[in-house]
Amino acid sequence: MKDFIVSARKYRPSTFISVVGQQSITATLKNAIRNNQMAHAYLFCGPRGVGKTTCARIFAKTINCMNIGSDFEPCNQCESCMAFNENRSYNIHELDAASNNSVEDIRVLIDQVRVPPQLGRYSVYIIDEVHMLSSQAFNAFLKTLEEPPKHAIFILATTEKHKILPTILSRCQIFDFNRIKISDIVSYLKYVAENETIQIEESGLNVIAQKADGAMRDALSIFDQIVSFSGRTVTYHDVISNLNVLDYDYYFQLTDNFLKGNIPEVLLTFNEILDNGFDGHHFITGLCSHFRDLLMCKDTSTIQLLEVGGDIQEKYKVQAIACESEFLLRSLDIATQCDLNYKSSQNKRLLIELTLIKISQVNQKKK
């Protein structure tokens, strides 16, 4: 039986050009290598799963590559690159600060820093979750971070920059990683699906990308989960049923009934949604997003802000024509008030039902 490798590991980028959604950062790092202006300490900050540790590893591999190309990408063929790819390189040292956060752990690292690399020019020390270091450990690390040996480069990675001491921040070049755009995640998932000969509907990929909340690692993990559930042919309905995501059709159906003022049908649809096990707060935030997306479709210049694709985007365009901007703005305001009051409400179901009745009456009051 062939060993399974999760997509997040199998498709982890190995060159700067293959990193998704962080072009400004990868371009800056490549320029630093090109101009031989590398700092001795970097701080990579940003949400989980956006490529901080991946970029640190690629940077470490590139500066030690023996046959670096004109595009300043690692060759992946020399002895140094092969060692990196096979996880046997002595030039890269990773420390998890979440579990190694004491002064003693940092002292061991400082002793290690003094040893020059056996192969290549630089020893790169990647300290993950660096905000977890204790204050004493930070202070013990300060002098080495400020004046390391010529062969040592530190890359600190964190999801919580505000927890790091200002004295550490002032000694590092800081790179802020962005959440990855939904369109970029969808494009990369398409590439993975083609490589794995998996057929999956684009609307399903869009749901996975939204659920991942800007984290490519999360998107790939969800993708693996869906494929395990559905096999090699995946539909939009497979995705929403596995992820317990509310079908877009409910929101389109509700909006049609809002426009008609059909209160009984609106309340019955909401009851069906609750019977299917969906949370009321999740429903109301989804309704706010639906009205927002319809507003984006009212103007051709803002359609690009719509974060859905394929057939669903066409549905939004058609329904947006039927809705007046005044109706959408008023409905969005009512739904947002419900969202704000939801947690403090004693009768949450009644709050949402009153909200749906108010939205159903928006068009009727004008007549």
C-alpha positions in Angstrom: 0.0 0.0 0.0 1.4 3.4 -1.0 2.1 5.8 1.8 -0.3 8.8 1.8 1.2 12.2 2.1 -1.1 15.1 3.1 -1.5 17.7 0.4 -0.2 20.5 2.7 3.2 18.6 2.9 3.2 17.1 -0.6 2.5 20.5 -2.3 4.6 22.7 0.0 6.4 25.2 -2.1 10.1 24.6 -2.6 11.0 27.8 -4.6 10.1 31.4 -4.2 8.1 31.4 -7.4 5.8 28.6 -6.2 4.8 30.5 -3.0 1.2 31.6 -3.3 -0.1 35.1 -2.5 3.1 36.6 -1.0 4.7 38.1 -4.1 6.0 41.3 -2.5 7.8 39.4 0.3 9.4 36.8 -2.0 10.5 39.6 -4.4 12.1 41.5 -1.5 13.9 38.4 -0.2 15.2 37.6 -3.7 16.4 41.2 -4.2 18.3 40.9 -0.8 20.1 37.8 -2.1 20.7 39.4 -5.5 22.3 42.5 -4.0 24.0 40.6 -1.2 22.2 42.8 1.4 20.9 40.1 3.7 20.0 41.1 7.3 21.2 38.9 10.2 17.7 38.7 11.7 14.2 38.6 10.2 10.8 38.5 11.7 8.0 36.9 9.7 4.6 37.7 11.1 1.1 36.9 10.0 -1.8 34.5 10.4 -1.4 30.7 10.5 -0.9 28.8 7.3 0.2 31.7 5.0 3.8 30.6 4.3 6.0 32.0 7.0 8.0 28.9 7.8 7.9 27.8 4.1 9.5 31.1 3.0 12.1 30.8 5.8 13.1 27.4 4.5 13.2 28.5 0.9 15.3 31.5 1.9 17.7 29.2 3.8 18.0 26.8 0.9 18.5 29.6 -1.7 21.4 31.4 0.2 23.2 28.0 0.5 22.6 26.8 -3.1 25.8 26.1 -4.9 24.4 26.7 -8.4 22.0 29.6 -7.8 20.3 30.6 -11.1 20.0 34.0 -12.7 16.4 34.2 -11.3 17.8 33.7 -7.8 15.9 30.5 -7.2 17.4 27.4 -5.6 18.6 24.8 -8.2 17.2 21.8 -6.2 20.0 19.7 -7.7 23.2 20.6 -5.9 24.3 18.7 -2.7 23.1 21.5 -0.4 19.7 21.7 -2.0 19.3 18.0 -2.0 20.1 17.9 1.7 17.5 20.6 2.4 14.8 18.7 0.3 15.6 15.4 2.1 15.5 17.1 5.6 19.1 16.1 6.4 20.8 19.5 6.0 22.9 20.7 9.0 22.5 24.3 7.7 19.0 24.8 8.9 18.0 24.6 12.5 14.3 24.8 13.6 13.3 25.5 17.2 9.7 25.4 18.3 9.5 28.2 20.9 6.1 27.0 22.2 7.8 24.0 23.8 11.4 25.2 24.1 10.9 28.6 25.7 13.2 28.7 28.7 16.5 30.4 29.2 18.3 27.0 29.1 16.9 26.3 25.6 18.1 29.6 24.3 21.6 29.0 25.9 21.8 25.7 24.0 20.9 27.6 20.8 23.5 30.3 21.5 26.2 27.6 21.9 25.1 26.0 18.6 25.3 29.3 16.8 29.1 29.5 17.3 29.6 26.4 15.1 30.2 27.3 11.4 28.3 25.3 8.7 30.0 22.2 7.3 28.5 22.7 3.8 27.4 26.0 2.3 27.9 29.6 3.6 25.2 30.1 6.2 23.6 28.5 9.2 19.9 29.5 9.4 18.0 29.4 12.7 14.2 29.4 12.4 12.4 30.0 15.7 8.7 29.3 15.3 6.1 30.8 17.6 8.8 33.1 18.9 6.2 35.1 21.0 6.1 32.1 23.4 9.6 32.7 24.6 9.7 33.9 28.2 11.0 37.4 29.0 14.2 35.9 30.5 14.8 33.9 27.4 14.2 37.0 25.2 16.8 38.9 27.2 19.3 36.0 27.1 18.9 36.0 23.3 19.3 39.8 22.7 23.1 40.0 22.4 23.4 37.1 20.1 20.5 38.4 17.9 22.2 41.8 17.7 25.7 40.6 16.9 25.6 37.0 15.6 28.6 35.3 13.8 28.9 36.1 10.1 27.6 32.7 9.1 24.4 32.9 11.3 21.0 34.2 10.1 18.0 34.2 12.4 14.4 34.0 11.1 11.8 34.4 13.8 8.2 33.5 13.0 5.1 34.5 14.9 1.3 34.9 14.7 1.3 37.5 17.5 3.8 40.2 16.8 2.4 42.4 19.6 3.6 40.0 22.2 7.3 40.4 21.2 9.5 42.7 23.1 10.3 46.0 21.4 14.0 45.4 21.9 13.7 42.2 19.8 11.6 44.0 17.1 14.2 46.7 16.7 16.9 44.2 15.9 14.9 42.5 13.0 13.7 43.2 9.5 10.0 42.7 9.8 7.9 41.1 7.1 4.1 41.1 7.4 2.5 38.2 5.6 -1.1 38.7 4.3 -4.0 36.3 4.3 -4.1 34.6 1.0 -6.9 35.8 -1.4 -9.8 33.4 -2.1 -9.0 33.6 -5.9 -5.4 32.5 -5.3 -6.4 29.6 -3.0 -9.0 28.4 -5.6 -6.3 28.6 -8.4 -3.9 26.5 -6.3 -6.5 24.0 -5.3 -7.3 23.6 -9.0 -3.7 22.8 -9.7 -3.6 20.3 -6.9 -6.8 18.6 -8.1 -5.5 18.3 -11.7 -2.2 16.8 -10.4 -4.2 14.3 -8.3 -6.7 13.6 -11.2 -9.6 14.7 -9.0 -12.7 16.3 -10.5 -14.1 19.0 -8.3 -16.6 21.8 -9.1 -15.3 25.3 -8.9 -18.1 26.4 -6.6 -17.0 23.7 -4.2 -13.4 25.0 -4.3 -14.8 28.4 -3.6 -16.5 27.2 -0.4 -13.2 25.5 0.7 -11.3 28.7 0.1 -13.8 30.8 2.1 -13.8 28.2 5.0 -9.9 28.3 5.1 -10.1 32.1 5.9 -6.9 33.0 4.0 -4.8 30.1 5.2 -3.5 27.8 2.4 -2.5 25.0 4.8 -6.1 24.9 6.1 -7.5 24.9 2.6 -5.3 21.9 1.6 -6.3 20.1 4.8 -10.0 20.7 4.1 -9.4 19.6 0.5 -8.0 16.3 1.7 -10.9 15.8 4.0 -13.4 16.4 1.2 -11.7 13.9 -1.1 -11.6 11.3 1.6 -15.4 11.8 2.0 -16.4 12.0 -1.7 -13.8 10.1 -3.7 -12.2 11.4 -6.9 -15.3 13.2 -8.1 -16.5 16.0 -5.8 -19.6 18.2 -6.3 -20.5 21.4 -4.6 -23.2 19.6 -2.5 -20.5 17.1 -1.3 -18.5 20.1 0.0 -21.3 21.9 1.8 -22.6 18.7 3.4 -19.2 17.6 4.6 -18.3 21.1 5.9 -21.8 21.8 7.3 -22.0 25.0 5.2 -25.4 26.5 4.4 -26.3 26.2 0.8 -26.3 29.5 -1.2 -29.8 28.5 -2.6 -31.4 29.1 0.8 -30.3 32.8 0.7 -31.5 33.2 -2.9 -34.8 31.6 -2.1 -35.2 33.8 1.0 -34.4 37.0 -0.9 -37.0 36.2 -3.6 -39.6 35.8 -0.8 -38.4 39.0 0.9 -39.1 40.9 -2.3 -42.6 39.4 -2.6 -43.3 40.0 1.1 -44.1 36.3 1.6 -43.6 36.1 5.3 -45.0 32.5 5.9 -42.6 31.1 3.3 -39.7 33.0 4.8 -40.4 31.6 8.3 -40.9 28.1 6.9 -37.5 28.3 5.1 -35.8 29.5 8.3 -37.4 26.6 10.2 -36.0 24.1 7.6 -32.6 25.6 8.1 -32.8 25.1 11.9 -34.1 21.6 11.4 -31.0 20.8 9.3 -28.8 21.6 12.3 -27.5 25.0 11.4 -26.8 27.7 14.0 -28.9 30.8 14.0 -26.0 33.2 14.4 -24.2 31.4 11.5 -27.4 31.9 9.4 -27.7 35.6 10.2 -24.1 36.4 9.4 -24.5 34.5 6.1 -27.6 36.6 5.3 -25.6 39.8 5.9 -22.9 38.5 3.5 -25.5 37.7 0.9 -27.0 41.2 1.0 -23.4 42.6 0.8 -22.6 40.5 -2.2 -25.8 41.6 -4.0 -24.8 45.2 -3.3 -21.4 44.5 -4.9 -23.2 43.3 -8.0 -25.2 46.5 -8.4 -22.2 48.2 -10.0 -19.9 46.7 -12.7 -16.8 48.2 -11.0 -17.5 46.4 -7.7 -18.4 42.9 -9.1 -14.7 42.1 -8.7 -15.2 42.3 -4.9 -17.6 39.3 -5.1 -15.8 36.4 -3.5 -17.7 33.6 -5.3 -17.2 32.1 -8.7 -18.8 30.1 -11.5 -22.6 29.6 -11.7 -23.2 31.2 -8.3 -21.8 34.5 -9.5 -24.3 34.5 -12.3 -27.1 33.9 -9.8 -26.0 36.9 -7.8 -25.9 39.1 -10.9 -29.5 38.1 -11.9 -30.9 38.6 -8.4 -29.1 41.9 -8.0 -31.1 43.3 -10.9 -34.3 42.4 -9.1 -33.3 44.2 -5.9 -33.2 47.9 -5.5 -30.2 49.4 -3.6 -32.5 51.0 -1.0 -34.0 47.6 -0.2 -30.5 46.0 0.1 -29.2 48.7 2.3 -32.2 48.7 4.6 -32.2 44.9 4.8 -28.5 44.8 5.5 -28.9 47.3 8.3 -31.7 45.2 9.9 -29.7 42.0 9.6 -26.6 43.6 11.1 -28.6 44.9 14.1 -29.8 41.3 14.6 -26.2 40.1 14.4 -25.1 42.7 17.1 -28.0 41.8 19.4 -27.8 38.0 19.0 -25.5 37.1 21.9 -27.4 39.2 24.5 -30.9 38.0 23.3 -32.8 35.6 25.7 -35.0 34.3 22.8 -32.6 34.0 19.9 -35.0 32.3 17.5 -37.7 35.0 18.0 -35.0 37.7 17.4 -34.2 36.2 14.0 -37.8 35.6 13.1 -38.7 39.3 13.9 -35.7 40.3 11.8 -36.9 38.2 8.8 -40.4 39.7 9.2 -39.0 43.3 9.2 -36.9 42.5 6.0 -40.0 41.1 4.4 -41.9 44.3 5.0 -39.2 46.7 3.6 -40.6 46.6 0.1 -44.2 46.4 1.2 -44.0 49.7 3.2 -43.1 51.6 0.0 -46.3 50.5 -1.8 
